[in-house]
Amino acid sequence: MVNKIRNLVLWLLVAIFVVLLVSIFGLNERLAIRHIPIPVLIGLAGSFFILGILQIVMAVKSRAAKLEKIFFIIAGASAAMIPLSAILHNVVYGLFFSGKNGDEAVFFILAVLVCPILFGISAIGSVICEICGTKCKDANVQ
């Protein structure tokens, strides 16, 4: 039961990630998708953060294989870090660099490059581990 919920949370994270990517990078106009309002995007980012934390908790509590557990934990952590890094970038920039000729790059690079790449790799790895694990379990049963 926990594995089904964990997999559902992963697929929800992937779906929200795709919607946020399409909206943030302006691909919705090219794909003829209606404009998504800012409050909806904020709600999606908040749910992305909460689902990421839930993914971490469920992965830690599961009795899955070590590699599968690692992929699920990295997927949850990177999902939670994307909105958190974006908020921290804006806060640090507003407090320390506002009006100066400088910018805060660490949280920006985490939010835009590192965490999304980690999320994509770990989500793909989680799906592959889940598929291979299911096939291996089915082969052992027969």
C-alpha positions in Angstrom: 0.0 0.0 0.0 2.8 2.4 0.9 4.5 1.7 -2.4 1.4 2.5 -4.4 1.0 5.8 -2.5 4.7 6.5 -3.0 4.4 5.9 -6.7 1.3 8.1 -6.9 3.2 10.9 -5.2 6.1 10.5 -7.6 3.7 10.7 -10.6 2.0 13.8 -9.1 5.4 15.4 -8.7 6.3 14.7 -12.3 3.0 16.1 -13.5 3.4 19.3 -11.4 7.0 19.6 -12.5 6.0 19.5 -16.2 3.2 22.1 -15.7 5.6 24.4 -13.8 8.3 24.0 -16.4 5.9 24.7 -19.3 4.5 27.8 -17.4 7.7 29.3 -16.2 9.6 29.0 -19.4 6.8 30.3 -21.5 6.1 27.1 -23.5 2.4 27.3 -22.8 2.0 30.0 -25.5 3.9 27.8 -28.0 1.8 24.8 -27.1 -1.4 26.8 -27.3 -2.2 26.2 -23.6 -4.0 28.9 -21.7 -2.1 31.2 -19.5 -1.9 30.0 -15.9 -2.5 32.7 -13.3 0.2 33.5 -10.7 -1.8 32.3 -7.6 -2.2 28.9 -9.3 1.5 28.7 -10.0 2.2 29.6 -6.3 -0.2 26.9 -5.2 1.4 24.4 -7.5 4.9 25.3 -6.2 3.6 24.9 -2.6 2.1 21.5 -3.4 5.3 20.5 -5.2 7.2 21.4 -2.0 4.8 19.5 0.3 4.7 16.4 -2.0 8.5 16.4 -2.1 8.6 16.3 1.7 6.0 13.5 1.7 8.1 11.6 -0.8 11.1 11.8 1.5 9.1 10.6 4.5 7.5 7.7 2.6 10.8 6.6 1.0 12.5 6.6 4.4 9.7 4.5 5.9 9.5 2.0 3.0 11.3 -1.3 3.0 12.4 -1.0 -0.6 15.9 -1.8 -2.0 18.6 0.6 -1.2 19.1 2.0 -4.7 15.3 2.5 -5.1 15.2 4.2 -1.7 18.0 6.5 -2.7 16.3 7.5 -6.0 13.0 8.3 -4.2 14.7 10.3 -1.5 16.7 12.4 -4.0 13.5 12.9 -6.1 11.7 14.2 -3.0 14.6 16.3 -1.8 15.2 18.0 -5.1 11.5 18.6 -5.5 11.3 20.3 -2.2 14.5 22.3 -2.9 13.3 23.8 -6.1 10.7 26.2 -4.7 12.7 26.7 -1.5 15.8 27.7 -3.4 13.8 30.1 -5.5 12.4 31.8 -2.4 15.8 31.9 -0.7 17.3 33.4 -3.8 14.8 36.3 -3.7 15.1 36.8 0.1 18.9 36.8 0.0 19.0 39.1 -3.0 16.5 41.5 -1.4 18.3 41.6 1.9 21.9 41.8 0.8 22.2 42.8 -2.9 19.3 45.1 -3.5 20.4 48.2 -5.4 24.0 47.1 -5.7 25.8 45.8 -8.8 25.7 42.2 -7.7 23.5 39.2 -7.6 23.1 36.1 -5.5 23.9 33.1 -7.7 24.0 30.1 -5.4 20.3 29.6 -4.7 19.4 30.7 -8.3 21.6 28.0 -9.8 20.2 25.5 -7.4 16.6 26.4 -8.2 17.1 26.7 -12.0 19.7 24.1 -12.9 20.9 21.6 -10.2 17.6 20.6 -8.5 15.5 20.2 -11.7 18.3 18.1 -13.3 18.5 16.0 -10.1 14.7 15.6 -10.0 14.6 14.4 -13.6 17.4 11.9 -13.2 16.0 10.6 -9.9 12.4 10.4 -11.2 13.6 8.4 -14.2 15.8 6.2 -11.9 12.9 5.6 -9.6 10.6 4.5 -12.4 13.3 2.2 -13.8 13.9 0.7 -10.4 10.2 0.2 -9.8 9.8 -1.5 -13.2 12.8 -3.7 -12.8 11.9 -4.6 -9.2 8.4 -5.6 -10.3 9.7 -7.8 -13.1 12.3 -9.4 -10.8 9.6 -10.1 -8.1 7.3 -11.6 -10.8 10.2 -13.8 -12.1 10.9 -15.1 -8.6 7.3 -15.9 -8.0 7.0 -18.1 -11.1 
